[in-house]
Every structure is written in structure tokens, then in C-alpha cells.
Amino acid sequence: GSPQNETHSSSGGRIGANDLLIVGPGVLGRIVAEKWRELHPGCQIYGQTLSTDHHDELVKIGINPSLKGKLTSTQFPYVIFCAPPYGNSDYPGEVREATLSWNGEGSFLFTSSSAPYDCSDNGYCNEDTPDVPLGRSPRTDNLINAEKPVLDAGGCVVRLAGLYISFVSVKTWLTDRGAHKYWLEKGTSDVRPDHIVNLIHYEDAASLSIAILKKKLRGRIFLGCDNHPLSRQEIMELVNRSGKYDKKFTSFTGTSDPLGKKMNNSITRAELEWEPKYVSFAEFL
């Protein structure tokens, strides 16, 4: 921008045209940072956290960490909000506050969940599926209410399916993550085996997020999934057969809990010219 509207960070440096703020730089945010830096060598990447617990790790991977509230007067051209809703008493308020850190130039992206799509009978679901009505579920209310200030501010939302990642990684901050890992640890689970689950690898969620940020779109909702829905039972059979894990999963015992949805994000893929690197969970294993 012109000298009179340059933004200065709290550290005194000028904010550049490709600088990125990551609110909640956990696993997803850190992969986004790595991919963003490949695209924009020399850019500054900032990470906003609620505690200083991981600040040393963030510095090591080139993210400038700051505690929430410390960057209040600074605005960034690119902002991605990756902090999860759990442990947050006012998630929509937290997201609304993050939109104030965006200068309205590049892109603001909120990583949401695919839970708001109204489908729980294992039926087909895509970007055009209506949302769960407000008032039906506190979880979906929280997400829809958090998406609203983003869309109102002209930012975009990406609704992500279940994230997973491999422990086979040189990066110490990556562990094996995903529903499959949780169920494996438990051995049995009291949910139904035929519930359809949709997945996306953390790396693909990151590359999709960057595809959206790069397009500088306004007020849009996208969907992130691998287009290979699987039942819980199928996921754990794949895990058991893979030979990659010491433990074996025994069984799902639920009979009456809700079913899921079969998600397809072909609309998102076509518009963003994006494809996942990990085509399916089966192929990943």
C-alpha cells in the first residue's frame, strides 16, 4: 500500500503484501505456514495463540508467535483461523474478533466443519445441501454462528471433513491423528459401525485452504473432503489390515445413534482447480 496506510506489526516491522496471520497454529496451521512460505519466500508468517506453551516450536519453524490480544492494532492481508471450537466459551466471538485482524485485501479464511450440512441418514451431501436449522444442535449452532461474522466481513469458509495424518513424518509436532487413531486406542466403541464418515488428509486440507486464500474470493463457503466416504467399520477394517499398527480394533457396538452423510466436493474442486494428493484413506494406508 501507499506509505500513509502501511501497517506496522507490534515488533515494529512493516506488514508485507503476502504476510499471513494464522489464528490457532496447530497441526493444520503449521502445514499451511509451510506451504504458504513455499509460495511466498520471504513473507512473514505470524501465529496467534492462547498460551505461550508452543512458542519455541513455532519460532523454530519460522512462525512469529504472539499471544491473543498482543497484535490488536495490526492488520494482515491474509488471515486463516484454524483454532478449534472446543475449550472456547465464545467461539463465534473469537472468530468475529479475528476478522478485525484482516485488512480486507488478500483473503480471510475460517476452517469450519462439515457438520452444518443437514444430512444424517448416510445420504448424499454436497456444497448445495441446506444447513441444519439453528436451534437443533448446540454444536452446529456454534459453527454456523462462527461462520456468520466471517461471511459478513467478506471472508470465506472451508467446511472440512474428518482430518487425519500419518505418524510417519520427520516433523516432531506431527503425530498420528484422526478418528481411526482414537478408535484404535479404545479397542471398542459404543457408536454404530455403519455410520458413514468423510475424510481429508491434513496436507490436503492445507493445500485446499491455500487454493482458497490465493483466489481472493469473498463471502463463499467451500467443502473439503476426499470423495471416498467410508463407514466406521470399513475404516477400522482398513486400519487392521494395513499392518501399520500394533493394536487391533475389535468392534463398534452402537445401534441407535445417528448416521452420517456421503459427501462430494466436486463443485469446490472445479472452481478452485484443486485435487487432493491423498486420493482416499485406503490409498493413504
Buried (B, 14 or more C-beta within 10 A) or exposed (E): EEEEEEBEBEEEEEBBEBBBBBBBBBBBBBBBBBBBBEEBEEBBBBBBBBEEEBBEBBEEBBBBBBEBEEBEEBBBBBBBBBBEBEEBEEBBEBBBBBBEBBBEBBBBBBBBBBBBBBBBEBEEBBBEBEBBEEEEBEBBBBBBBBBBBBBEBBBBBBBBBBBBBBEEEEEEBBEBBBBBBEBBEEEEBEEBBBBBBBBBBBBBBBBBBBBBBBBEBEEBBBBBBBBBBBBBBBBBBBBBEEEEBEEEBEEBEBEEEEBBBBBBBEEBBEBBEBEBEBBBBBEBB
